[in-house]
Amino acid sequence: MASPDNEKNRWSKRREIEVDVVIHDGKHQPMRGVMVNISVGGAYIEIEAPRPAMNAAVAVDFKAEINGETSYYHMPAKVVHVDEAGIGLVFEDYDSDTVDALKQLMRATIE
């Protein structure tokens, strides 16, 4: 994985995952990528160029199957890391239902 190696600075653990995503930044056509890890606070997405810029406000859309049911997510986020393989995001403006859904998604990846 090409994700940043700064686990000690995270406030929640990341889980390995492989989920197709679509990223919207308002400057490019919707961009397809693969979320390769996720936490309650953010995610790392492998994505080809063009990539959203550092500090860009983006929205991440994805679907995931949890307990046999397909759930759809639309997560506002901010780009906090950019490298040659992808981008690191911190999720913004989410409610307790979204936090619960992210926790379920993370649990589903380790079962």
TIKE-758179 format. One record per residue (C-alpha): x, y, z; residue in one letter. Coordinates in steps of 0.05 Angstrom, whole numbers, padded with zeros to 5 digits, always signed. Example, Ala and Ser with C-alpha at 12.3 -4.5 7.8 and 13.67 -1.06 7.14 Angstrom:
BEGIN
+00246-00090+00156a/+00273-00021+00143s/
END
This chain:
BEGIN
+00000+00000+00000m/+00023+00070-00015a/-00014+00102+00044s/+00023+00152+00087p/+00062+00121+00146d/+00040+00167+00202n/-00004+00120+00243e/+00022+00150+00308k/-00011+00217+00291n/-00080+00187+00279r/-00137+00192+00329w/-00170+00129+00303s/-00142+00064+00274k/-00145+00051+00200r/-00171-00013+00169r/-00148-00042+00103e/-00205-00042+00052i/-00215-00041-00023e/-00275-00001-00045v/-00287+00035-00111d/-00301+00109-00100v/-00320+00171-00141v/-00290+00237-00119i/-00320+00305-00135h/-00279+00368-00126d/-00318+00418-00168g/-00258+00430-00214k/-00251+00364-00252h/-00299+00312-00279q/-00317+00261-00226p/-00253+00221-00211m/-00252+00146-00199r/-00206+00115-00148g/-00199+00059-00098v/-00204+00070-00024m/-00150+00026+00006v/-00158+00043+00079n/-00209+00078+00122i/-00218+00103+00193s/-00274+00140+00227v/-00235+00203+00213g/-00212+00194+00142g/-00187+00151+00085a/-00131+00140+00036y/-00151+00134-00037i/-00108+00110-00094e/-00125+00154-00154i/-00094+00171-00221e/-00080+00243-00242a/-00111+00292-00242p/-00117+00291-00167r/-00151+00342-00123p/-00103+00392-00094a/-00078+00395-00022m/-00131+00426+00024n/-00185+00419-00030a/-00257+00407-00007a/-00282+00343-00039v/-00340+00295-00034a/-00329+00220-00035v/-00385+00173-00060d/-00381+00098-00050f/-00423+00038-00034k/-00406-00020+00010a/-00440-00083+00032e/-00448-00089+00107i/-00483-00150+00138n/-00512-00169+00070g/-00541-00100+00057e/-00514-00048+00008t/-00504+00020+00038s/-00488+00084+00000y/-00443+00138+00028y/-00432+00211+00009h/-00376+00239+00052m/-00353+00311+00052p/-00277+00312+00062a/-00214+00353+00058k/-00150+00332+00023v/-00094+00330+00075v/-00042+00288+00038h/-00022+00281-00035v/+00030+00233-00062d/+00047+00198-00127e/-00004+00142-00115a/-00064+00179-00085g/-00093+00225-00033i/-00106+00224+00042g/-00172+00253+00066l/-00201+00275+00131v/-00277+00269+00134f/-00316+00332+00152e/-00387+00349+00173d/-00415+00282+00190y/-00467+00262+00241d/-00472+00205+00291s/-00508+00160+00240d/-00449+00168+00193t/-00399+00152+00248v/-00439+00089+00265d/-00440+00069+00192a/-00364+00079+00185l/-00353+00037+00248k/-00396-00018+00218q/-00357-00014+00153l/-00291-00019+00190m/-00316-00079+00231r/-00340-00113+00167a/-00269-00109+00138t/-00238-00149+00195i/-00291-00204+00201e/
END
